[in-house]
Amino acid sequence: MKLKNISLSLLIFLMPASAEVSLKDKVSQFIMVSADTDSPEKIKKLIDENIGGIQVQWGSFSLGETQKFIAKIYESTPTFYPFIAIDYEGGTVFHSETLGLMDLPTNMMLGAANAPNDTASLFYLAGLELKKAGINMSFSPVLDINTNPMNPIIGIRSFSSNPEKAYALGNSVVNGFKAANIISTIKHFPGHGDTFLDSHKTLPEVRLPEYELINKHMYPFKRIIEEKNIDCLMTAHVLYTSLDKEMPASLSKKIMKDILRDSLKYDGLIITDSLDMKAITSKYDIPTAAFIALKNGADILLIGRGDFYAVRDKIISEILKGNIDINRINESYERIQRVKKKYNVGPLRVSDDFNRAYDSITRALSAKAITLFKDSVKAIPLDKSSDIAAIFFVPERFYPDTIIFYRKLLEYGYNVKQYNFSINPSIEDLKKIEEIASKSKMTLIGSFQWSGVQNLNQKKAINRMMSLSKKNVLISLMSPYDVNNFPKATTVIMTYGITPFTMETMADVLSGTSQPKGVLPVQINFD
């Protein structure tokens, strides 16, 4: 029904179901903001306003600091406790230094291991870790089918280019989190895996035909929805021209209502990707985008660093003007309360006796994931009589993990020296690298590339090393697609990410102590 020129008090009176809750509080429940742990007082004020959720964001925080921050949130006694969410997936999206939580394997590493039962166990334990911190929602798993090797934002965040494998492993993550009473959020519907652009920076377009989107990219989402195994789904800031020529999925009525609600019969929460990303703000201000998303089917409006009060005021204003159906407001409000009740959202205490089990399973998955892509010169196991130089190009935050690899090779009796360089080596670095490689009988080269975002200086240095060193092993540390940059590589091993466990396992494989068991989870054309 359309309501024009009507007072707020009369509107509340006319609302069906849970009419004792004010319109302001209902609308507050739709909004989720991002916050660092250095802003507890600001967040406490939002909790007192009955905000629907808080996404704990990036920063270098210990687990103790994270717990202290979330404990402060729970010092308030709002009408509704908030969702407290995190992007808890492996790869470059999350690192253990961020919030003091445990290291996670990347999704592509899990795809190479292809062990659904171990994956479910791992995420059950990871879920207990989240509960220990006070977190009740994870924006994972990523169900995107990475079919574009140059995808700048998904890459190793994807389990596989195979829809069935992505479904099976994604469902394992959901089951593991659910056993720990953590709310999973499958993303990014209807699939971000075929994009060439990063939605943080611009609005990507996918021009695939509808049948391909439905049968391949939507497949993992459809399967999990059909099994009624999910309570939250995140939409993509991507324009799918065969589905909606005007609106990205996160604002699209055709995708959220016609496809998700009506066709797939999904009745869980729909959350937008963060509305402060350039894909959205290049065309809309955040309050306007939030209103459009809500009107067209979203339940939770993730506004990132946006202004909570401006968004709430905009939505209330549009309601009072009669520009959104009151039933649409009540539907989302009731969905949110149903999920909060189901997962008992609020302060919880959990012991940390599970850490040892988590380590054990993660180590086992790493052992199953390491993939020997090529070894035409039989360089593995490494020759103990050779002087070995291990040259890794990695961000500084991964240096401690590479030292684990170095230490393990020393324990196996190898004469090895390790060198870490920036992923964007300088001219001085290049000279030093050439000198090291020319003097080494064996060079282990750690390549750190992120899908389509290629670092040309690193690529140049690696190709130069291959021409100088007598024998070498290329170790693809992140995106496996980067092997196409190095056609002269004779031995290639893939880890799909850097954790202490992958570094240990890689040393085991290179020493011949264990065998590489991983199966390449994506298609790569390598000459």
N, C-alpha and C positions, 0 to 999 in steps of 0.2 A: 504494500500500500504506500501511496505517496502522502507525506505529511508536510504541508507548507505552513510557514508562519505560526508555528506552534511552540509553546514554552517548554523549557527543559523539564520542569516539574510535571507538566501534563504528559509529556512523552514518556517519562519514567512510569507514570501511573498506568499508561496504556500498554506497557511492555508485558508480554506473556512470559511465564516461567521465570523463576528466580528474580521476581520484580523487586525484592528487598535489596538487591545489589544495585548501586547507583550506576547510571550510564557512564560516568567518569571512570569508575572502577572497572566496568566491563571493557571499555576501550583501552584502559591501561594494561589489561591482561593480554591484549594483542601485540604489545610492543616489547621487543628485546633489543638491548643496547650492548655494545662491546665495551669492555673496561679492562684496564691494567690493574694490577694489585696495589699500585701506589695511590689509588683514588678511593679508599673505603668510605670516607665521609660523603663524597658525592653520591656513591652508590647507595649508601644507607638512606639518603633522602628519597631516592627513587623507589627503594623498597617500601618506604612509608607511603608512597603514592600508589602502592600495589602494582608496580610494573610486573609484566608477565614473565620476563626472563633476563638473565645476564649472561653474555658470552665472555668468558675469561680469555683475554687476548694475549698477544705476544709480550715478551719481556724475559729477562733472566731472573727467575725467581726460584728459590728453594721450595721443596715440598712444605717445609714448615711455614714459609711466608705465604704460600698459597692457602694452606689450612687456616692460618691466622686471618687472612683476608676474608675467606668464606665464613669463618666463625663470626666475624663482625657483622656480616650480612644477617646471620641468624640471631643476632642480638635484638634485632627489630622483631616486632610481633604484628606483622601485617595481616590483613584478612586472608590473603593468599600468599603462600610461599612461592618464590620464583623458580622457574627452570634455571639451572646453572649449567651452562653448556661450554663445550670446548671442541675445537677441531682436533680430535684424537685419532689421527691416521699417521702412518709412517711417511718417510721421504722428507722433502723439504718443507712440508706444511707444518710438521711437528718435529721438534727435537727435544730430547730429555732435559736440556738446559732451560727450556722455556718455563716450565712450571714444576720442575723437580720430580716429574713422573718417570715411569719406566720407559726405556727404549722400546720402540715398536719396529718390527720389520716393515718394509714397504709392501704395499699391496702386490706389486709385481713380483717381489721376492716370494710372497705367499703363493702367487700363481705358479711360479717355477717349482716350488715345493709340492704343490697340489695335494695337500693333506687336510681335507675338510675337518676331520675330527680333532686333529691337533690345533687347527686354527680356532675352532670353537672353544677348546680348552684355554688357549692363549687369551682369548678375548673375555672369557669368564674371569680369569685372573686380572686382566687389565681393567675390567669393570670394577672389581674389588678395589683396585688401586684408585680409580676415580672416586669411588664412594669414600675411601679413606681421606681423600682431599676435600670431599664435600660436593663433588660434581655429580649431577644426576642425568645429564644428557650429553651424548656425543654426536657431533656432526659427521658421522661415518656409519656405514662404509660407503666408499665411492663405487658406484655400479656402472660408471661410464665405460663403454667399449672403446678402447684406444685403437681406432682404425687409421689414424693419421700420424705417421712417424714424426711429423714436424709440429705436432700439437704443442704449443708453448706452455700449457697450464695443467694438462692431465699427465701424460707420460707414465712414469712409474707409480702414479697414484691409482692407476687402473690395474685390476687383477690380470687382465688378458685382453686380447683382441677376439677371443672366443666367447660368445654370449653365454653358453652353457656353463663354462668354467667361472665366468664372472658371477653368474647367479649362484652356483654351488658354494663358492667361497664367501661371497657377500652374505648369503643366508647363514653360513657358519658364524660369521662375525655377529650378525643379529642375534642368533641363538645364544652365543656366548655372553653378549652384553645382557640379554634378557634374563639369563640365569642369575646374573649379578644384580638384577633390578635396575639396569641402566637403560635409558631410552635411546634407541638407535635412530639415526636419521639417514635414510638412504638418499643419495644425491648423485648427479644433478639432473633431475628429470626434465625432458625425456632423453637426455644423453649429451654429454659435452665432449665426446671422444673424437669427433670428426672436425673439430674447429682448427683454424689456422691462426686465430687471434686470441688474446688474453682478455677475458671479460672484466678484469680489474682495470684495464686501460682503455677499452673501447667495446662496442657491441658487435660480437661475432655473428656471422650468418652461417646457417647450415642449409644448403640447397638440395639435400638428398630427397628423393621421392618418398612419399608418405609410407609406401609399403616397406621400404628399407628401414625407415625410422621405427616403424611398429615391430617388424620381424627381427631386427637386429639390435638396435640401440635401446628400445624400450623393453626388450625381452627380459632381462634380469628383474626390472621393476615389476613387470606384469606377473612374473612367476611368484615373487614374494608377496605381492598384493593379493593374488588369487589364493594363496595359502593363509591369508589373514594373519601374517606373521610380522606386521610392522605397524607402528603407531605414529611415525613422523616421516615426512618426505620433503626434501628441499628441491625447489625448482631452479632452473638455470637461467642466467641472464644471457640468453642466446635467442636469436630470431630464427625460427624454423619456417622457412617460406612456404613449404607445402602444407603446413598446419595453420599458420596465422601470418599473413603478410605484413601486419602492422605492429603487433605487440610481441616482445620477447616472452618466453614461457612464464617468467616470474610475474608478469602483468596480464597474462592472456586468459580471457574467459574461455576461449575455445579449448585451450590446453588444460586449464585447471578444472573447469566445470564439465565441458562436453566430453573430454577424454578421461580425465582422472575420476571425476565423480560419477558421470552418467555411463560411460562406456566400461571403465575398469571397475566400477562400483567401490572405489576406495573411499573409506569413511574415517581415515585417520587425519592427523594434523598435516596441513600444508604450510611450510615455512619458506619464505623467500630467501634467496641468497642475499648477501648484505646489500642494502639499497644505497649505500654510499659509494658503491663501485662506479667507475666511469661509464660502464655499459648503460647505467641508468641515469646518472647525474649529467651526462652529456646532453640529455633531452629534458629531464624533469628535475624539479627540486625534490628533496627527500619526502616532505610531507605530502606532496601531490602524488608521487609514486606510491607511497604507502597507502593512500586512500584508494588509488586505482587497483592495487593488488588486493586489498581487502574486499572491495566491491566485486571484483572478478573471481574471487574464490579462495584467496589465501587466508589462513587463520592466524599465523604468527608473522609479524613484520620485523625482520632483522634489519635494524637501521644503522648498525655499526657505530660510527662516531656522530651520527645525526642527533638532533635535538629532540629528546623525548617529549617535552612540553609542546613544541611546535607541531609535532606529529599528532599528539593526542588532541590538541585544540582544532587542528584541521579536520580530523575525522568527526569530532563532535559537531563542528560547524556544518559539515556536509550532511550529517544525520538530521540536524535541525532544519536544514533546507529541504529535506525530503529527497536527497540525491542518492540514498541507499536504502534498500528495504530493511526494516527492522528485523525481519526473520533472518536476514543474512548476518546481522550482528549477533543474534541469539544462537544461531547455529555454531559459529566459531567459538563464542564464549563457552557453550556447553561442551564442545569437543575438548577444549583446553582443560576444563575442570574434570572431565572424565579421565583424561590421561594423567593428570596430576594425582587424582585419587587412586588410579590403578597402580601407579609407581610410588605411592606414598611420599610425594615430593615434600621435603622438609629436612631438618637436621637429623643426621644419622651418625653412628659411631661404628667403625669397623676396625678389627685388629689387622696387623700387617704380617701375620705368620705365613702368608702365601708367597712371599718374595722368592723363596728358594724354588718353589714349583714353577713360578713364572720363568725364572732363569733357565730351568731345565727344558721346558717346552720350547722357549725361544731358541735355545741352542740346537735342539733337535730339528726345528723348522729350518734354521740356517743351514744345517748339514744337508737337508733335503733340497735346498734351493740353489746352491752354488752350481753354475752350469758351465761345463767345458764346451765352448762353442766350436773351437778349432784347435788342433795341435798337430800340424802337418810335419813338424820337425822333431816330435817327441821330446819336447822340452820339460814335460812333467812326468815323473817327479824331478825336482831341481837337482842338479849335480853339486854334491857337497865339496868338490874340489875347486869350484869356480868362485872367484870374487864376485859378489852380487851387490848391485846398487838398486835399492828400492826408491823410486822417484814418484811421489804422489802429488797430484794437483788437487787440492781440497780446500774448502773454507776452513778458517782457523778453528771453528768450533768442533771440527772432526779430528783435530790433531791427536787428542788423547786416544781415540779409537785406533788410529794408524800405528801408534806406539805399541798397542797390544799385539798387532800383527808382527811388528819388528821383534818384540820380545819373544814371541812364540817361535819365530824362525831361529833366533839365537839359541833357544832351549833345544831345538832340534839339531843343533850343531853346525848351522850354516855360518859362513863368513860373510855377513851382510852389513851394509851401512844404509841407513834410511835418510831420505831428504824430503821435506815437505815444501811445496811451492804454492803460491797463490794460483787460483783458477785463471787468473789473468797475468801470467808472468811478464815481468819487465824485460827490457833489453839486457840489463845486467844479469837477470835470472837466466835468460836464454844462453848467455855466454857460459855461465857456470854449469848449466845443464849439459851443454855440448862437451865441456871438459870432463864431466863425470862419466857421461855415456861412452866417450871415446876410450876411456881407460878401463872400462868394465867388461869382463867376459860375459856377464849376464846382467841384463837390466830388466827389472820389474817396473812396469809403467802403469801408474794408477790414473785413469782418465775420468774426469768428473765433468760430464756434460748433461744439460737438461733439454732433452728432445730437440725442438727446433731452435732453441736459443744457443747457438754454437759460439764457443769462444775461440776466435781465430788464432790468437797468440798461443793458446794451449795446443790447438790442433797442429800449428806449425812446429812447436817444440817437440811434440810426440813423433811426428813424421821425421823430423831431423834425427831424433834419438834412434829411431828404427834403422836409419841409414848408417849410423855411426857404430852402434853396439853390435858385437859379434853374434849375440843371441838375445832375444827378448821375449817377454810375456806381457801382452796387453791385458790389463785388468780393468774392465768396464765397471766403475764403481756406482754408477747411477743408471742413466738411461741406456738400455742395450742397443738402441738405434744408433748410438754414436760409433759403432764398429764400422759403419759405412764410410766414416771419415778416414779409415786407415786400411786401405785395400792391401797394403804390403804386410800386414800383421800375419804372422805364421802361427802364433799361439794366442788364443783369446779365451779369457775366463770372465764370467759375469757374476756380479753379486747383487745387483738391483737395489743397492742402498748400503749405507755404512752404519753399522752398530758394532759394539764390542764382540757380539757373537758371530757376525759375518766375518770379522777380521780374524778371529780364532779359527773359524772353519776354513777360510781361505788358506791360512798357513798350514792347516792339516792336509788340505788337498795338494798344495804345492810341494809338500814334503813327501807325499805318497802315503801318509798315515791313514787317510781316508779317501774314498773315491767320490768324484763329483756326481751328484744324483739328480740335479735339476733338469727340467725340460723347458725349453724356451717357450714362454707364455704368449709371445706375439710373433707375427710374421716379419721376417727380415730377409731382404734380398741382398746377399753378400757375394761379391765376385772374388 
